[in-house]
Amino acid sequence: MEIQGVYILNGEYLRISKSYVTEDALSARVCVDVFYDNHLSVYWYEVDKKYKEYLCYERNDAFVTALLYFCMVKGFDIISDGDVSARLLYQLNCIFIPALSNEVAEFKMIKIHANPNNDILTSAEHIGTAFSGGVDAFYTILKNSEDDQDDMKISCLTFFKNGFGGSSIYSDILNEKRSEKFQKIVKEMDYPFIEVRTNLRYYMPFDPVVSLVTLATALSIQKYMKYYMLSGTYKSSQFKMTFNHSPDYDLLSVQCFSTENTTFILAWSEVKRLDKIEFISKFPVVQENLDVCWCDLGNCTENYCGKCRRTLFDIYALRKQKQFEKVFNIHKFNDNLFDELGVLLQQRKTVKALQETYDYMIGTGYEFTGESKMFARKLDSVLDGARYPEIKGVGTKYFAPLRNELMQTKNENRIKEIKSITGDYFNLRKTDVRISPGGYRFNWLINEINKKDISGFLKAFPARFTDMYDGF
């Protein structure tokens, strides 16, 4: 199929207009109009007005890369009316897209059609990295601060509102609070802080593209940064191409998303998360401010999300609990230690980060108690559906709208009605609704196992509501 002389591989395409800038009294946006499948959407990246000059309107790089995952899944070629950096265009068309489409069945071979531009843009030449308050971010910043090479020292920290925590009203409110908190911490650490906001978070799943959208967002301000360090999630030796988790192939992404103006670096991918926690545990700024939580401001004190539980396991394994008493309820964790370690035993089969923690504990001579092993077997029984098959696949599509409504409504009758539908679920927490090594259905399930009664659980999560979600 040809469109104005351009041959479209699969007969379908997504078209991106030239970038343009809009502004108001407080902020500035670089925007594009996107056309596909008879739809027109306007996508944008936004910064505070003082950073307006750094928005990259000369290239469509930030939008092409942000929409790439979507287009590879759908099989849409990309036609960009605006220029794309020559290096980026070549790397995506000739390396990144073929590599993923050849190795991952869900990705289709597509092509990006654009005018290549290799002009060098005027740059503030900062070296940046993201600040999320978590383990990877703190490790990247603090490890870099100890490096001998002064010309590669990080000179600014970023916070990108591009999908972390989801795209619900709750997540938006939470990210506003995170931004306020992080700015104070960054000020104490004496770094400039730049925040980038985007509406792309409303149109794509975050988890499968977490690192890709981070790189794409950085390209929206590539005139601000010469280098951008992406905190490595896994060791480089764990590299693999997958459909649902882009950090698995960060080693490829940082090379292929780099441009003539901004080079991406995968930072500290030679160490495991346990090594990072060991290193950062000695710094007071971490002991007082570490915030790994997926779904709240500050770490979970009970009913842990996946990241809080995982970090508590690591802290316990490393014998660093005392160092983190200011940011975690260590006493609560220890009060339920045998059950918690039972969760580790059961979940390590499916969560590789927990397998690493388990291997470390075994390697240092730790012996799990019979109580923990018994709890793991109970958890196995329930999650495998051997006793309660009804709990499988119950889901977020139904509860997310109710959660948002419950947060906003002041109508007492409606509040009672929602709570009658959801049982006691929202009394536990108003955020996560997944079964995972964290997640509040999971925590509720643990409580119900201990009571040997999951009738309340089944009432709140009827089997007809499923988690089937294609991400778009």
Secondary structure by P-SEA (a helix, b strand, c coil): ccccccccccccbbbbccbbbbbccccccbbbbbbcccbbbbbbcccccccccccccccaaaaaaaaaaaaaaabbbbbbcccccaaaaaaaaccaaaaaaaccccccbbbbbbbbbcccccccccbbbbbcccaaaaaaaaaaaacccccccccbbbbbccccccccaaaaaaaaaaaaaaaaaaaaabbbbbbbbbcccccccccccaaaaaaaaaaaacccccbbbccccccccccccccccccccaaaaaaaaccccbbbbbccccccaaaaaaaacccccccccccccccccccccccccaaaaaaaaaaaaaccccccccccaaaaaaaaaaaaaaaaaaaccccaaaaaaaaaaaaacccccaaaaaaaaaaaaaaacccccccccccccccaaaaaaaaccccaaaaaaaaaaacccccccccccccccccaaaaaaaaaaaaccaaaaaaacccccccccccc
